[in-house]
Each structure stands twice: as structure tokens, then as C-alpha cells.
């Protein structure tokens, strides 16, 4: 028989980027990721500011990214400062 996974595409497993954000700035960041760039970017969605850090993986031509809201970043900073004190 035929491998049942041979007909599968990444779209079958991962949501489209527009389901994360429809922000034009987010779309630009996705373009950089697709071009294999490494970087940090910011975008706004529904009044909330987000920071995204991304870099390419050495396999599949994929990139990996982490997105955090500005609030989450600031909360982490306050925790770090408290620990340092």
C-alpha cells in the first residue's frame, strides 16, 4: 500500500497565520520568517502589543517563533527584578 501520510500537507496540521493575527506588521514578520531571516519584531492586534522572536530551523525550511504580549514580557521583567533584589 500507499503511505497514508504521503498525501498530508502542513496545512492539515497547522493553522493558517491569519488565525494568529491579521495585522499587516505580523504579515511582514511572517514574510521575513519565510525568507529564512532571524529577528525580533512587534505587531499590534486588538489593542494589545506583541513581540515575536524568530529564527530558521536547519530542517524542512521551517522557522520557529515565540510570541509574547507586552504585558507578559513586563510581568516577567518585574519577576526578574524581584528575584535580583
HTML snippet that shows the backbone in 3Dmol.js (N, CA, C, O; Angstrom):
<script src="https://3Dmol.org/build/3Dmol-min.js"></script>
<div id="view" style="width:600px;height:400px;position:relative"></div>
<script>
const pdb = `
ATOM      1  N   UNK A   1       0.707  -1.174   0.000  1.00  0.00           N
ATOM      2  CA  UNK A   1       0.000   0.000   0.000  1.00  0.00           C
ATOM      3  C   UNK A   1       0.773   1.283   0.000  1.00  0.00           C
ATOM      4  O   UNK A   1       1.998   1.352   0.091  1.00  0.00           O
ATOM      5  N   UNK A   2      -0.032   2.267  -0.108  1.00  0.00           N
ATOM      6  CA  UNK A   2       0.482   3.635  -0.155  1.00  0.00           C
ATOM      7  C   UNK A   2       0.556   4.197   1.259  1.00  0.00           C
ATOM      8  O   UNK A   2      -0.300   3.919   2.099  1.00  0.00           O
ATOM      9  N   UNK A   3       1.591   4.991   1.506  1.00  0.00           N
ATOM     10  CA  UNK A   3       1.767   5.645   2.805  1.00  0.00           C
ATOM     11  C   UNK A   3       0.636   6.651   2.993  1.00  0.00           C
ATOM     12  O   UNK A   3       0.515   7.585   2.200  1.00  0.00           O
ATOM     13  N   UNK A   4      -0.209   6.484   4.040  1.00  0.00           N
ATOM     14  CA  UNK A   4      -1.338   7.406   4.222  1.00  0.00           C
ATOM     15  C   UNK A   4      -0.910   8.834   4.522  1.00  0.00           C
ATOM     16  O   UNK A   4      -1.677   9.772   4.301  1.00  0.00           O
ATOM     17  N   UNK A   5       0.309   9.007   5.023  1.00  0.00           N
ATOM     18  CA  UNK A   5       0.774  10.352   5.335  1.00  0.00           C
ATOM     19  C   UNK A   5       1.374  11.055   4.121  1.00  0.00           C
ATOM     20  O   UNK A   5       1.664  12.249   4.190  1.00  0.00           O
ATOM     21  N   UNK A   6       1.566  10.345   3.017  1.00  0.00           N
ATOM     22  CA  UNK A   6       2.171  10.970   1.847  1.00  0.00           C
ATOM     23  C   UNK A   6       1.264  12.040   1.244  1.00  0.00           C
ATOM     24  O   UNK A   6       1.741  12.920   0.527  1.00  0.00           O
ATOM     25  N   UNK A   7      -0.013  11.977   1.519  1.00  0.00           N
ATOM     26  CA  UNK A   7      -0.955  12.954   0.982  1.00  0.00           C
ATOM     27  C   UNK A   7      -1.180  14.131   1.927  1.00  0.00           C
ATOM     28  O   UNK A   7      -1.873  15.085   1.574  1.00  0.00           O
ATOM     29  N   UNK A   8      -0.596  14.070   3.126  1.00  0.00           N
ATOM     30  CA  UNK A   8      -0.791  15.121   4.114  1.00  0.00           C
ATOM     31  C   UNK A   8       0.085  16.320   3.787  1.00  0.00           C
ATOM     32  O   UNK A   8       1.185  16.176   3.253  1.00  0.00           O
ATOM     33  N   UNK A   9      -0.413  17.495   4.112  1.00  0.00           N
ATOM     34  CA  UNK A   9       0.310  18.743   3.913  1.00  0.00           C
ATOM     35  C   UNK A   9       0.409  19.459   5.259  1.00  0.00           C
ATOM     36  O   UNK A   9      -0.395  19.195   6.152  1.00  0.00           O
ATOM     37  N   UNK A  10       1.380  20.360   5.420  1.00  0.00           N
ATOM     38  CA  UNK A  10       1.479  21.101   6.686  1.00  0.00           C
ATOM     39  C   UNK A  10       0.166  21.787   7.069  1.00  0.00           C
ATOM     40  O   UNK A  10      -0.157  21.898   8.251  1.00  0.00           O
ATOM     41  N   UNK A  11      -0.589  22.248   6.067  1.00  0.00           N
ATOM     42  CA  UNK A  11      -1.857  22.934   6.345  1.00  0.00           C
ATOM     43  C   UNK A  11      -2.852  22.021   7.064  1.00  0.00           C
ATOM     44  O   UNK A  11      -3.772  22.496   7.730  1.00  0.00           O
ATOM     45  N   UNK A  12      -2.660  20.707   6.923  1.00  0.00           N
ATOM     46  CA  UNK A  12      -3.545  19.757   7.589  1.00  0.00           C
ATOM     47  C   UNK A  12      -3.294  19.713   9.095  1.00  0.00           C
ATOM     48  O   UNK A  12      -4.148  19.265   9.860  1.00  0.00           O
ATOM     49  N   UNK A  13      -2.125  20.177   9.512  1.00  0.00           N
ATOM     50  CA  UNK A  13      -1.735  20.087  10.917  1.00  0.00           C
ATOM     51  C   UNK A  13      -1.616  21.431  11.622  1.00  0.00           C
ATOM     52  O   UNK A  13      -1.819  21.524  12.832  1.00  0.00           O
ATOM     53  N   UNK A  14      -1.286  22.471  10.863  1.00  0.00           N
ATOM     54  CA  UNK A  14      -1.037  23.781  11.455  1.00  0.00           C
ATOM     55  C   UNK A  14      -2.058  24.794  10.975  1.00  0.00           C
ATOM     56  O   UNK A  14      -2.445  24.781   9.806  1.00  0.00           O
ATOM     57  N   UNK A  15      -2.498  25.674  11.868  1.00  0.00           N
ATOM     58  CA  UNK A  15      -3.464  26.702  11.453  1.00  0.00           C
ATOM     59  C   UNK A  15      -2.797  27.745  10.560  1.00  0.00           C
ATOM     60  O   UNK A  15      -1.583  27.936  10.630  1.00  0.00           O
ATOM     61  N   UNK A  16      -3.575  28.413   9.728  1.00  0.00           N
ATOM     62  CA  UNK A  16      -3.001  29.483   8.893  1.00  0.00           C
ATOM     63  C   UNK A  16      -2.545  30.652   9.764  1.00  0.00           C
ATOM     64  O   UNK A  16      -3.083  30.875  10.848  1.00  0.00           O
ATOM     65  N   UNK A  17      -1.553  31.393   9.282  1.00  0.00           N
ATOM     66  CA  UNK A  17      -1.021  32.506  10.074  1.00  0.00           C
ATOM     67  C   UNK A  17      -2.081  33.561  10.371  1.00  0.00           C
ATOM     68  O   UNK A  17      -2.016  34.227  11.404  1.00  0.00           O
ATOM     69  N   UNK A  18      -3.051  33.719   9.482  1.00  0.00           N
ATOM     70  CA  UNK A  18      -4.107  34.717   9.730  1.00  0.00           C
ATOM     71  C   UNK A  18      -4.955  34.368  10.943  1.00  0.00           C
ATOM     72  O   UNK A  18      -5.656  35.229  11.476  1.00  0.00           O
ATOM     73  N   UNK A  19      -4.900  33.105  11.389  1.00  0.00           N
ATOM     74  CA  UNK A  19      -5.643  32.748  12.602  1.00  0.00           C
ATOM     75  C   UNK A  19      -4.921  33.262  13.846  1.00  0.00           C
ATOM     76  O   UNK A  19      -5.518  33.345  14.919  1.00  0.00           O
ATOM     77  N   UNK A  20      -3.641  33.607  13.708  1.00  0.00           N
ATOM     78  CA  UNK A  20      -2.883  34.188  14.819  1.00  0.00           C
ATOM     79  C   UNK A  20      -3.146  35.685  14.872  1.00  0.00           C
ATOM     80  O   UNK A  20      -3.493  36.227  15.921  1.00  0.00           O
ATOM     81  N   UNK A  21      -2.978  36.350  13.728  1.00  0.00           N
ATOM     82  CA  UNK A  21      -3.209  37.796  13.656  1.00  0.00           C
ATOM     83  C   UNK A  21      -3.364  38.201  12.191  1.00  0.00           C
ATOM     84  O   UNK A  21      -2.722  37.643  11.302  1.00  0.00           O
ATOM     85  N   UNK A  22      -4.218  39.168  11.971  1.00  0.00           N
ATOM     86  CA  UNK A  22      -4.383  39.728  10.634  1.00  0.00           C
ATOM     87  C   UNK A  22      -3.645  41.059  10.497  1.00  0.00           C
ATOM     88  O   UNK A  22      -3.832  41.778   9.515  1.00  0.00           O
ATOM     89  N   UNK A  23      -2.815  41.382  11.474  1.00  0.00           N
ATOM     90  CA  UNK A  23      -2.042  42.623  11.463  1.00  0.00           C
ATOM     91  C   UNK A  23      -1.082  42.649  10.273  1.00  0.00           C
ATOM     92  O   UNK A  23      -0.419  41.649   9.998  1.00  0.00           O
ATOM     93  N   UNK A  24      -0.998  43.788   9.556  1.00  0.00           N
ATOM     94  CA  UNK A  24      -0.033  43.903   8.460  1.00  0.00           C
ATOM     95  C   UNK A  24       1.416  43.745   8.948  1.00  0.00           C
ATOM     96  O   UNK A  24       2.252  43.194   8.232  1.00  0.00           O
ATOM     97  N   UNK A  25       1.713  44.223  10.156  1.00  0.00           N
ATOM     98  CA  UNK A  25       3.061  44.069  10.710  1.00  0.00           C
ATOM     99  C   UNK A  25       3.378  42.592  10.957  1.00  0.00           C
ATOM    100  O   UNK A  25       4.508  42.153  10.740  1.00  0.00           O
ATOM    101  N   UNK A  26       2.380  41.829  11.410  1.00  0.00           N
ATOM    102  CA  UNK A  26       2.569  40.389  11.612  1.00  0.00           C
ATOM    103  C   UNK A  26       2.829  39.714  10.266  1.00  0.00           C
ATOM    104  O   UNK A  26       3.681  38.831  10.171  1.00  0.00           O
ATOM    105  N   UNK A  27       2.113  40.117   9.243  1.00  0.00           N
ATOM    106  CA  UNK A  27       2.311  39.549   7.902  1.00  0.00           C
ATOM    107  C   UNK A  27       3.734  39.820   7.401  1.00  0.00           C
ATOM    108  O   UNK A  27       4.337  38.962   6.757  1.00  0.00           O
ATOM    109  N   UNK A  28       4.270  41.005   7.693  1.00  0.00           N
ATOM    110  CA  UNK A  28       5.651  41.322   7.297  1.00  0.00           C
ATOM    111  C   UNK A  28       6.643  40.407   8.022  1.00  0.00           C
ATOM    112  O   UNK A  28       7.614  39.936   7.430  1.00  0.00           O
ATOM    113  N   UNK A  29       6.386  40.164   9.302  1.00  0.00           N
ATOM    114  CA  UNK A  29       7.252  39.282  10.084  1.00  0.00           C
ATOM    115  C   UNK A  29       7.208  37.864   9.506  1.00  0.00           C
ATOM    116  O   UNK A  29       8.244  37.209   9.388  1.00  0.00           O
ATOM    117  N   UNK A  30       6.027  37.399   9.153  1.00  0.00           N
ATOM    118  CA  UNK A  30       5.889  36.074   8.547  1.00  0.00           C
ATOM    119  C   UNK A  30       6.683  36.021   7.237  1.00  0.00           C
ATOM    120  O   UNK A  30       7.311  35.007   6.936  1.00  0.00           O
ATOM    121  N   UNK A  31       6.656  37.094   6.468  1.00  0.00           N
ATOM    122  CA  UNK A  31       7.444  37.161   5.235  1.00  0.00           C
ATOM    123  C   UNK A  31       8.936  37.012   5.509  1.00  0.00           C
ATOM    124  O   UNK A  31       9.641  36.325   4.769  1.00  0.00           O
ATOM    125  N   UNK A  32       9.416  37.654   6.571  1.00  0.00           N
ATOM    126  CA  UNK A  32      10.829  37.531   6.948  1.00  0.00           C
ATOM    127  C   UNK A  32      11.151  36.098   7.356  1.00  0.00           C
ATOM    128  O   UNK A  32      12.202  35.559   7.008  1.00  0.00           O
ATOM    129  N   UNK A  33      10.234  35.495   8.095  1.00  0.00           N
ATOM    130  CA  UNK A  33      10.430  34.105   8.505  1.00  0.00           C
ATOM    131  C   UNK A  33      10.485  33.192   7.287  1.00  0.00           C
ATOM    132  O   UNK A  33      11.332  32.302   7.218  1.00  0.00           O
ATOM    133  N   UNK A  34       9.602  33.401   6.341  1.00  0.00           N
ATOM    134  CA  UNK A  34       9.574  32.576   5.130  1.00  0.00           C
ATOM    135  C   UNK A  34      10.836  32.770   4.296  1.00  0.00           C
ATOM    136  O   UNK A  34      11.222  31.879   3.540  1.00  0.00           O
ATOM    137  N   UNK A  35      11.476  33.921   4.429  1.00  0.00           N
ATOM    138  CA  UNK A  35      12.717  34.196   3.706  1.00  0.00           C
ATOM    139  C   UNK A  35      13.939  33.649   4.443  1.00  0.00           C
ATOM    140  O   UNK A  35      15.069  33.808   3.980  1.00  0.00           O
ATOM    141  N   UNK A  36      13.710  32.998   5.602  1.00  0.00           N
ATOM    142  CA  UNK A  36      14.812  32.402   6.351  1.00  0.00           C
ATOM    143  C   UNK A  36      15.566  33.364   7.241  1.00  0.00           C
ATOM    144  O   UNK A  36      16.690  33.079   7.654  1.00  0.00           O
ATOM    145  N   UNK A  37      14.961  34.497   7.540  1.00  0.00           N
ATOM    146  CA  UNK A  37      15.610  35.504   8.387  1.00  0.00           C
ATOM    147  C   UNK A  37      15.523  35.120   9.865  1.00  0.00           C
ATOM    148  O   UNK A  37      14.711  34.282  10.256  1.00  0.00           O
ATOM    149  N   UNK A  38      16.365  35.743  10.667  1.00  0.00           N
ATOM    150  CA  UNK A  38      16.340  35.671  12.121  1.00  0.00           C
ATOM    151  C   UNK A  38      16.045  37.071  12.615  1.00  0.00           C
ATOM    152  O   UNK A  38      16.572  38.038  12.064  1.00  0.00           O
ATOM    153  N   UNK A  39      15.211  37.209  13.646  1.00  0.00           N
ATOM    154  CA  UNK A  39      14.954  38.551  14.125  1.00  0.00           C
ATOM    155  C   UNK A  39      13.953  38.651  15.243  1.00  0.00           C
ATOM    156  O   UNK A  39      13.495  37.658  15.808  1.00  0.00           O
ATOM    157  N   UNK A  40      13.634  39.893  15.539  1.00  0.00           N
ATOM    158  CA  UNK A  40      12.651  40.253  16.561  1.00  0.00           C
ATOM    159  C   UNK A  40      11.737  41.281  15.919  1.00  0.00           C
ATOM    160  O   UNK A  40      12.206  42.191  15.235  1.00  0.00           O
ATOM    161  N   UNK A  41      10.450  41.146  16.131  1.00  0.00           N
ATOM    162  CA  UNK A  41       9.501  42.099  15.581  1.00  0.00           C
ATOM    163  C   UNK A  41       8.374  42.362  16.543  1.00  0.00           C
ATOM    164  O   UNK A  41       8.197  41.639  17.523  1.00  0.00           O
ATOM    165  N   UNK A  42       7.619  43.388  16.265  1.00  0.00           N
ATOM    166  CA  UNK A  42       6.459  43.724  17.081  1.00  0.00           C
ATOM    167  C   UNK A  42       5.270  43.982  16.177  1.00  0.00           C
ATOM    168  O   UNK A  42       5.401  44.472  15.055  1.00  0.00           O
ATOM    169  N   UNK A  43       4.101  43.633  16.705  1.00  0.00           N
ATOM    170  CA  UNK A  43       2.858  43.909  15.996  1.00  0.00           C
ATOM    171  C   UNK A  43       1.769  44.149  17.023  1.00  0.00           C
ATOM    172  O   UNK A  43       1.900  43.778  18.190  1.00  0.00           O
ATOM    173  N   UNK A  44       0.708  44.766  16.577  1.00  0.00           N
ATOM    174  CA  UNK A  44      -0.421  45.058  17.458  1.00  0.00           C
ATOM    175  C   UNK A  44      -1.645  44.331  16.932  1.00  0.00           C
ATOM    176  O   UNK A  44      -1.885  44.275  15.725  1.00  0.00           O
ATOM    177  N   UNK A  45      -2.416  43.774  17.861  1.00  0.00           N
ATOM    178  CA  UNK A  45      -3.630  43.050  17.500  1.00  0.00           C
ATOM    179  C   UNK A  45      -4.672  43.280  18.593  1.00  0.00           C
ATOM    180  O   UNK A  45      -4.418  43.018  19.768  1.00  0.00           O
ATOM    181  N   UNK A  46      -5.830  43.764  18.200  1.00  0.00           N
ATOM    182  CA  UNK A  46      -6.923  44.041  19.145  1.00  0.00           C
ATOM    183  C   UNK A  46      -6.466  44.902  20.324  1.00  0.00           C
ATOM    184  O   UNK A  46      -6.848  44.647  21.467  1.00  0.00           O
ATOM    185  N   UNK A  47      -5.655  45.912  20.047  1.00  0.00           N
ATOM    186  CA  UNK A  47      -5.224  46.847  21.082  1.00  0.00           C
ATOM    187  C   UNK A  47      -4.101  46.327  21.964  1.00  0.00           C
ATOM    188  O   UNK A  47      -3.667  47.032  22.875  1.00  0.00           O
ATOM    189  N   UNK A  48      -3.620  45.117  21.720  1.00  0.00           N
ATOM    190  CA  UNK A  48      -2.538  44.547  22.524  1.00  0.00           C
ATOM    191  C   UNK A  48      -1.268  44.503  21.669  1.00  0.00           C
ATOM    192  O   UNK A  48      -1.309  44.125  20.499  1.00  0.00           O
ATOM    193  N   UNK A  49      -0.153  44.891  22.265  1.00  0.00           N
ATOM    194  CA  UNK A  49       1.128  44.865  21.559  1.00  0.00           C
ATOM    195  C   UNK A  49       1.831  43.537  21.859  1.00  0.00           C
ATOM    196  O   UNK A  49       1.861  43.082  23.003  1.00  0.00           O
ATOM    197  N   UNK A  50       2.393  42.926  20.816  1.00  0.00           N
ATOM    198  CA  UNK A  50       3.079  41.646  20.940  1.00  0.00           C
ATOM    199  C   UNK A  50       4.500  41.767  20.402  1.00  0.00           C
ATOM    200  O   UNK A  50       4.777  42.550  19.494  1.00  0.00           O
ATOM    201  N   UNK A  51       5.384  40.977  20.984  1.00  0.00           N
ATOM    202  CA  UNK A  51       6.752  40.852  20.496  1.00  0.00           C
ATOM    203  C   UNK A  51       6.938  39.413  20.052  1.00  0.00           C
ATOM    204  O   UNK A  51       6.498  38.480  20.723  1.00  0.00           O
ATOM    205  N   UNK A  52       7.594  39.245  18.914  1.00  0.00           N
ATOM    206  CA  UNK A  52       7.848  37.912  18.368  1.00  0.00           C
ATOM    207  C   UNK A  52       9.340  37.788  18.068  1.00  0.00           C
ATOM    208  O   UNK A  52       9.939  38.667  17.447  1.00  0.00           O
ATOM    209  N   UNK A  53       9.920  36.692  18.516  1.00  0.00           N
ATOM    210  CA  UNK A  53      11.320  36.364  18.269  1.00  0.00           C
ATOM    211  C   UNK A  53      11.309  35.133  17.379  1.00  0.00           C
ATOM    212  O   UNK A  53      10.584  34.175  17.651  1.00  0.00           O
ATOM    213  N   UNK A  54      12.111  35.150  16.313  1.00  0.00           N
ATOM    214  CA  UNK A  54      12.058  34.033  15.372  1.00  0.00           C
ATOM    215  C   UNK A  54      13.434  33.736  14.781  1.00  0.00           C
ATOM    216  O   UNK A  54      14.306  34.601  14.705  1.00  0.00           O
ATOM    217  N   UNK A  55      13.593  32.473  14.365  1.00  0.00           N
ATOM    218  CA  UNK A  55      14.813  32.064  13.675  1.00  0.00           C
ATOM    219  C   UNK A  55      14.500  30.828  12.847  1.00  0.00           C
ATOM    220  O   UNK A  55      13.571  30.083  13.159  1.00  0.00           O
ATOM    221  N   UNK A  56      15.278  30.611  11.789  1.00  0.00           N
ATOM    222  CA  UNK A  56      15.034  29.434  10.951  1.00  0.00           C
ATOM    223  C   UNK A  56      15.542  28.167  11.624  1.00  0.00           C
ATOM    224  O   UNK A  56      16.485  28.201  12.414  1.00  0.00           O
ATOM    225  N   UNK A  57      14.908  27.059  11.300  1.00  0.00           N
ATOM    226  CA  UNK A  57      15.388  25.745  11.719  1.00  0.00           C
ATOM    227  C   UNK A  57      16.257  25.178  10.600  1.00  0.00           C
ATOM    228  O   UNK A  57      16.132  25.583   9.444  1.00  0.00           O
ATOM    229  N   UNK A  58      17.118  24.260  10.941  1.00  0.00           N
ATOM    230  CA  UNK A  58      18.013  23.698   9.928  1.00  0.00           C
ATOM    231  C   UNK A  58      17.337  22.613   9.086  1.00  0.00           C
ATOM    232  O   UNK A  58      17.941  22.089   8.151  1.00  0.00           O
ATOM    233  N   UNK A  59      16.092  22.278   9.415  1.00  0.00           N
ATOM    234  CA  UNK A  59      15.395  21.235   8.652  1.00  0.00           C
ATOM    235  C   UNK A  59      14.073  21.751   8.097  1.00  0.00           C
ATOM    236  O   UNK A  59      13.479  22.682   8.642  1.00  0.00           O
ATOM    237  N   UNK A  60      13.637  21.161   7.048  1.00  0.00           N
ATOM    238  CA  UNK A  60      12.330  21.399   6.429  1.00  0.00           C
ATOM    239  C   UNK A  60      12.122  22.805   5.875  1.00  0.00           C
ATOM    240  O   UNK A  60      11.067  23.067   5.298  1.00  0.00           O
ATOM    241  N   UNK A  61      13.072  23.713   6.022  1.00  0.00           N
ATOM    242  CA  UNK A  61      12.877  25.086   5.589  1.00  0.00           C
ATOM    243  C   UNK A  61      11.886  25.831   6.485  1.00  0.00           C
ATOM    244  O   UNK A  61      11.266  26.804   6.057  1.00  0.00           O
ATOM    245  N   UNK A  62      11.741  25.370   7.726  1.00  0.00           N
ATOM    246  CA  UNK A  62      10.807  25.971   8.675  1.00  0.00           C
ATOM    247  C   UNK A  62      11.512  26.980   9.555  1.00  0.00           C
ATOM    248  O   UNK A  62      12.740  27.043   9.593  1.00  0.00           O
ATOM    249  N   UNK A  63      10.720  27.770  10.263  1.00  0.00           N
ATOM    250  CA  UNK A  63      11.218  28.682  11.292  1.00  0.00           C
ATOM    251  C   UNK A  63      10.480  28.384  12.585  1.00  0.00           C
ATOM    252  O   UNK A  63       9.395  27.802  12.585  1.00  0.00           O
ATOM    253  N   UNK A  64      11.085  28.793  13.672  1.00  0.00           N
ATOM    254  CA  UNK A  64      10.451  28.664  14.977  1.00  0.00           C
ATOM    255  C   UNK A  64      10.303  30.068  15.547  1.00  0.00           C
ATOM    256  O   UNK A  64      11.165  30.923  15.341  1.00  0.00           O
ATOM    257  N   UNK A  65       9.213  30.302  16.260  1.00  0.00           N
ATOM    258  CA  UNK A  65       8.958  31.634  16.804  1.00  0.00           C
ATOM    259  C   UNK A  65       8.309  31.528  18.170  1.00  0.00           C
ATOM    260  O   UNK A  65       7.645  30.542  18.491  1.00  0.00           O
ATOM    261  N   UNK A  66       8.515  32.554  18.957  1.00  0.00           N
ATOM    262  CA  UNK A  66       7.806  32.685  20.232  1.00  0.00           C
ATOM    263  C   UNK A  66       7.176  34.062  20.255  1.00  0.00           C
ATOM    264  O   UNK A  66       7.824  35.066  19.957  1.00  0.00           O
ATOM    265  N   UNK A  67       5.901  34.095  20.614  1.00  0.00           N
ATOM    266  CA  UNK A  67       5.147  35.348  20.673  1.00  0.00           C
ATOM    267  C   UNK A  67       4.738  35.584  22.115  1.00  0.00           C
ATOM    268  O   UNK A  67       4.204  34.693  22.775  1.00  0.00           O
ATOM    269  N   UNK A  68       4.992  36.790  22.596  1.00  0.00           N
ATOM    270  CA  UNK A  68       4.554  37.169  23.946  1.00  0.00           C
ATOM    271  C   UNK A  68       3.927  38.549  23.887  1.00  0.00           C
ATOM    272  O   UNK A  68       4.376  39.429  23.152  1.00  0.00           O
ATOM    273  N   UNK A  69       2.885  38.716  24.674  1.00  0.00           N
ATOM    274  CA  UNK A  69       2.265  40.040  24.770  1.00  0.00           C
ATOM    275  C   UNK A  69       3.183  40.952  25.573  1.00  0.00           C
ATOM    276  O   UNK A  69       4.016  40.485  26.350  1.00  0.00           O
ATOM    277  N   UNK A  70       3.024  42.238  25.381  1.00  0.00           N
ATOM    278  CA  UNK A  70       3.809  43.214  26.130  1.00  0.00           C
ATOM    279  C   UNK A  70       3.582  43.034  27.632  1.00  0.00           C
ATOM    280  O   UNK A  70       4.515  43.157  28.426  1.00  0.00           O
ATOM    281  N   UNK A  71       2.333  42.740  28.016  1.00  0.00           N
ATOM    282  CA  UNK A  71       2.017  42.517  29.430  1.00  0.00           C
ATOM    283  C   UNK A  71       2.810  41.342  29.991  1.00  0.00           C
ATOM    284  O   UNK A  71       3.347  41.424  31.096  1.00  0.00           O
ATOM    285  N   UNK A  72       2.886  40.240  29.229  1.00  0.00           N
ATOM    286  CA  UNK A  72       3.624  39.061  29.683  1.00  0.00           C
ATOM    287  C   UNK A  72       5.118  39.361  29.807  1.00  0.00           C
ATOM    288  O   UNK A  72       5.775  38.906  30.744  1.00  0.00           O
ATOM    289  N   UNK A  73       5.646  40.129  28.857  1.00  0.00           N
ATOM    290  CA  UNK A  73       7.057  40.499  28.934  1.00  0.00           C
ATOM    291  C   UNK A  73       7.335  41.361  30.159  1.00  0.00           C
ATOM    292  O   UNK A  73       8.332  41.161  30.852  1.00  0.00           O
ATOM    293  N   UNK A  74       6.462  42.308  30.420  1.00  0.00           N
ATOM    294  CA  UNK A  74       6.653  43.195  31.571  1.00  0.00           C
ATOM    295  C   UNK A  74       6.499  42.436  32.881  1.00  0.00           C
ATOM    296  O   UNK A  74       7.233  42.699  33.833  1.00  0.00           O
ATOM    297  N   UNK A  75       5.565  41.506  32.945  1.00  0.00           N
ATOM    298  CA  UNK A  75       5.383  40.709  34.162  1.00  0.00           C
ATOM    299  C   UNK A  75       6.643  39.897  34.440  1.00  0.00           C
ATOM    300  O   UNK A  75       7.066  39.769  35.589  1.00  0.00           O
ATOM    301  N   UNK A  76       7.240  39.350  33.383  1.00  0.00           N
ATOM    302  CA  UNK A  76       8.479  38.598  33.538  1.00  0.00           C
ATOM    303  C   UNK A  76       9.613  39.480  34.014  1.00  0.00           C
ATOM    304  O   UNK A  76      10.450  39.042  34.804  1.00  0.00           O
ATOM    305  N   UNK A  77       9.655  40.723  33.544  1.00  0.00           N
ATOM    306  CA  UNK A  77      10.693  41.656  33.956  1.00  0.00           C
ATOM    307  C   UNK A  77      10.560  41.991  35.431  1.00  0.00           C
ATOM    308  O   UNK A  77      11.557  42.058  36.151  1.00  0.00           O
ATOM    309  N   UNK A  78       9.334  42.201  35.880  1.00  0.00           N
ATOM    310  CA  UNK A  78       9.107  42.518  37.288  1.00  0.00           C
ATOM    311  C   UNK A  78       9.508  41.344  38.171  1.00  0.00           C
ATOM    312  O   UNK A  78      10.080  41.549  39.241  1.00  0.00           O
ATOM    313  N   UNK A  79       9.221  40.123  37.744  1.00  0.00           N
ATOM    314  CA  UNK A  79       9.628  38.932  38.492  1.00  0.00           C
ATOM    315  C   UNK A  79      11.140  38.846  38.580  1.00  0.00           C
ATOM    316  O   UNK A  79      11.693  38.583  39.648  1.00  0.00           O
ATOM    317  N   UNK A  80      11.805  39.067  37.459  1.00  0.00           N
ATOM    318  CA  UNK A  80      13.265  39.005  37.429  1.00  0.00           C
ATOM    319  C   UNK A  80      13.880  40.047  38.351  1.00  0.00           C
ATOM    320  O   UNK A  80      14.834  39.752  39.071  1.00  0.00           O
ATOM    321  N   UNK A  81      13.345  41.259  38.335  1.00  0.00           N
ATOM    322  CA  UNK A  81      13.861  42.310  39.218  1.00  0.00           C
ATOM    323  C   UNK A  81      13.652  41.948  40.682  1.00  0.00           C
ATOM    324  O   UNK A  81      14.534  42.166  41.513  1.00  0.00           O
ATOM    325  N   UNK A  82      12.488  41.395  40.995  1.00  0.00           N
ATOM    326  CA  UNK A  82      12.203  40.998  42.376  1.00  0.00           C
ATOM    327  C   UNK A  82      13.170  39.908  42.841  1.00  0.00           C
ATOM    328  O   UNK A  82      13.641  39.940  43.978  1.00  0.00           O
ATOM    329  N   UNK A  83      13.464  38.953  41.974  1.00  0.00           N
ATOM    330  CA  UNK A  83      14.411  37.886  42.308  1.00  0.00           C
ATOM    331  C   UNK A  83      15.813  38.438  42.507  1.00  0.00           C
ATOM    332  O   UNK A  83      16.548  37.978  43.381  1.00  0.00           O
ATOM    333  N   UNK A  84      16.183  39.424  41.699  1.00  0.00           N
ATOM    334  CA  UNK A  84      17.513  40.006  41.823  1.00  0.00           C
ATOM    335  C   UNK A  84      17.662  40.773  43.134  1.00  0.00           C
ATOM    336  O   UNK A  84      18.741  40.794  43.726  1.00  0.00           O
ATOM    337  N   UNK A  85      16.567  41.410  43.592  1.00  0.00           N
ATOM    338  CA  UNK A  85      16.627  42.155  44.865  1.00  0.00           C
ATOM    339  C   UNK A  85      16.795  41.192  46.000  1.00  0.00           C
ATOM    340  O   UNK A  85      16.868  41.608  47.157  1.00  0.00           O
TER     341      UNK A  85
END
`;
const viewer = $3Dmol.createViewer("view");
viewer.addModel(pdb, "pdb");
viewer.setStyle({}, {cartoon: {color: "spectrum"}});
viewer.zoomTo();
viewer.render();
</script>
